[in-house]
Amino acid sequence: MARDFATEYGTFLALAWVVDFLLIVQGFTRQNIFFTLGGFMLFLLLPFIAIYLAWRFKQHLPHGEQIESPAAWFFSSMMLLHASLITAVAEFFYFRFIDEGRLINSFSQMLTAPETRQQYQQIGASNMLEQTLQQLDTVATLSPLDL
């Protein structure tokens, strides 16, 4: 019983994670604050969604029966495992077929903007900006599977 519910609820949780990922990525690539804020708001709600799904599982137990700790851990672990696997596949397909380097380019554009360089110079962190840009170049060479 726990495995069936873990699969179902893990799929629901994965859908929430994928929507969150897409909102945040689209917010950065399109420089749209509403997508970004929506993604971060959903990010803050995700633990409560997971707790709600665990509570729903408890409601499906026969009347008066309590869930034992090993069963609760098994359910939670399996739900998170299913959600993680589905989310990983969705993110792989996003970076392999949809992104085409837009996310890395948008970060690079934000970091190389004159305002950003000026702010880093004002706080005396020009070296840190250059290191970040070098790391971003390294990330750009990674394959979708590595990402």
Buried (B, 14 or more C-beta within 10 A) or exposed (E): EBEEBBEBBBEBBBBBBBBBBBBBBBBBBEEEEEBBEBBBEBBEEBEEBBEBBBEEBBEEEEEEEEBEEEBBEBBBEBBBEBBBEBBEEBBBEBBEEEBEEBBBBBBBEEBEEEEEBEEBEEEEEEEEBEEBBEEBEEBBEEEBEEB
